[in-house]
Amino acid sequence: MHLKSLAIAASLAGALIASPAQAGIIFSDNFDADNASSALNFNSLINWTVGDGTIDYIRSGGFGISCVGGTGGCLDLDGSTGNAGRITTRQVFDFDDGVQYVFELALSGNQRGGASDSVNFGLISEDTGFVSFLTAGPLAPNAPFATFGGSLMGQDFSGNWRFFIEGVGGDNVGAILDDVVLRDNRATNVPE
């Protein structure tokens, strides 16, 4: 798989990515249903597998951390082992040629002080192992939630892909992740 097969345009300025009003949501997760309480080194996410390190599950307010909107659940991408984790979608995606897809995620700083944090996110080919990724950050510890993401265009490629998000670092306090969405730009039929 060649990088030119997957055209990725990143929007990492913290601004929302413009998408058509009728774009179809293919995947979304706000982490609200994953657990009833905050948990260190959590590895039982509903829609993701945890690997290459650890993450902490946060219920808004737990450990002094607020999730988007001050409610629900979110993730600390640098769990409590000193080894930042990677989450990978359980769902596999097959992208159609000529269709633009948009991937967005809400990130904040670690909300606890200390060093700034960065996050890598992108695609992994199930077929070839090819990895394409973008980096968000560094995010200052007090950086508020902002939307980061990218768009990709299916261009003459096939196969199975998974999305991943991973913390960069290893100091037990990482960027906070919430509200992940994958959508396409095909208009959906809306009944009159």
C-alpha positions in Angstrom: 0.0 0.0 0.0 1.4 3.4 -1.0 0.9 6.6 0.9 -0.5 8.2 -2.3 -3.2 5.6 -2.3 -4.7 7.3 0.8 -4.9 11.0 0.4 -5.0 12.5 3.9 -5.4 16.2 4.6 -5.0 17.1 8.2 -6.7 19.9 10.0 -4.7 20.1 13.3 -5.3 23.8 14.2 -8.0 22.8 16.7 -10.7 24.1 14.4 -13.8 22.0 13.5 -13.6 20.3 10.2 -16.3 21.5 7.8 -18.5 18.6 6.7 -21.8 18.5 4.8 -24.9 18.8 7.0 -26.2 15.5 5.7 -22.9 13.5 6.0 -23.4 9.9 7.1 -22.0 8.9 10.5 -20.2 5.6 10.1 -18.7 5.3 13.6 -18.9 7.4 16.7 -17.9 6.9 20.4 -18.1 9.2 23.3 -16.9 6.6 25.8 -20.0 7.2 28.1 -21.1 3.6 28.1 -17.7 2.0 28.8 -17.7 1.9 32.6 -19.8 3.2 35.5 -16.8 4.8 37.3 -13.2 6.0 36.7 -10.7 3.2 36.4 -6.9 3.1 36.2 -5.2 1.0 33.4 -8.6 0.2 31.9 -8.7 -2.3 29.0 -12.4 -3.1 28.6 -13.6 -0.5 26.1 -16.7 -1.5 24.1 -15.5 -0.2 20.6 -11.7 -0.3 21.0 -8.9 -2.7 21.9 -6.1 -1.3 24.2 -2.5 -2.2 23.4 1.0 -0.9 23.3 0.6 0.6 26.8 -2.2 1.6 29.1 -5.0 4.2 29.3 -7.2 5.3 32.2 -11.0 5.5 32.0 -12.4 8.7 33.4 -16.0 9.5 34.5 -16.2 13.3 34.3 -15.0 14.7 37.6 -12.9 11.7 38.4 -9.3 12.4 39.3 -10.2 16.1 38.8 -10.7 15.7 35.0 -13.7 17.0 33.1 -14.9 15.3 29.9 -16.5 17.2 27.0 -19.6 19.0 28.4 -18.7 18.1 32.0 -20.5 14.7 31.8 -20.0 11.2 30.6 -16.7 9.3 30.1 -13.4 10.1 28.4 -9.9 8.6 28.3 -6.5 9.6 29.7 -4.3 8.3 26.9 -1.2 7.9 29.1 -2.5 5.3 31.7 -0.9 4.8 35.1 2.0 2.5 34.2 4.4 5.1 32.6 3.6 3.6 29.2 1.2 5.6 27.0 -1.4 3.4 25.3 -2.9 2.9 21.9 -6.5 2.2 21.2 -7.6 0.6 17.9 -11.2 0.2 16.6 -12.7 -3.2 16.9 -14.7 -2.4 13.8 -12.9 -2.7 10.4 -13.7 -0.2 7.6 -13.6 -0.6 3.9 -13.5 2.8 2.1 -15.2 3.4 -1.2 -13.3 4.9 -4.1 -14.1 8.6 -4.7 -15.8 9.2 -1.3 -14.4 11.6 1.2 -14.3 10.5 4.8 -13.7 12.7 7.8 -12.3 11.5 11.1 -12.6 13.8 14.2 -11.7 13.5 17.8 -11.9 15.9 20.8 -8.7 16.3 22.8 -7.7 18.5 25.7 -4.5 18.9 27.7 -4.0 16.5 30.6 -5.8 19.0 33.0 -3.2 18.3 35.8 -0.1 20.3 35.0 3.4 19.1 34.1 4.5 18.5 30.6 2.7 19.0 27.3 1.3 16.0 25.5 0.9 14.8 21.9 -1.4 12.3 20.3 -0.9 10.2 17.2 -4.0 9.0 15.3 -4.6 7.4 11.9 -5.2 4.2 10.0 -3.7 0.7 10.0 -4.2 -1.6 7.1 -5.4 -5.0 8.3 -4.2 -6.5 5.0 -0.7 -5.0 4.7 0.2 -3.5 8.0 0.6 -0.1 6.4 0.2 2.7 8.9 -0.6 6.3 8.1 -0.9 8.8 10.9 -1.2 12.4 12.0 0.0 14.1 15.2 -2.0 16.5 17.4 0.0 18.6 19.8 1.9 19.3 21.8 -1.1 20.2 23.9 -0.4 22.3 27.0 -1.7 20.8 30.2 -4.5 23.5 30.4 -5.5 23.3 26.7 -9.3 23.1 26.5 -11.1 20.5 24.4 -10.7 21.2 20.7 -11.5 19.1 17.7 -8.7 17.6 15.7 -8.9 15.4 12.7 -8.3 14.8 9.0 -10.1 13.8 5.9 -9.2 11.0 3.5 -10.3 10.1 0.1 -10.8 6.6 -1.1 -8.5 6.5 -4.3 -8.0 3.2 -6.0 -7.5 1.1 -2.9 -9.3 -1.7 -1.2 -8.9 -3.7 1.9 -9.7 -3.4 5.6 -8.7 -0.6 7.8 -8.8 0.2 11.5 -8.5 3.6 13.2 -6.1 4.1 16.0 -5.4 6.8 18.6 -2.3 6.7 20.8 -0.8 8.9 23.5 2.9 10.0 23.1 4.8 10.0 26.3 5.1 8.1 29.5 4.6 10.2 32.6 1.2 8.8 33.7 -0.7 12.0 32.7 -1.7 12.2 29.1 -4.0 14.1 26.8 -7.7 13.6 27.4 -9.7 12.0 24.5 -13.5 12.2 24.0 -16.1 12.3 21.1 -14.6 10.3 18.2 -16.5 10.4 14.9 -16.0 8.9 11.4 -18.4 10.2 8.7 -18.6 10.2 4.9 -19.7 13.1 2.7 -22.4 11.2 0.8 -25.8 12.9 1.4 -28.3 10.7 3.1 -31.9 10.5 1.8 -34.1 12.5 4.1 -37.8 11.9 4.0 -39.9 14.9 3.1 
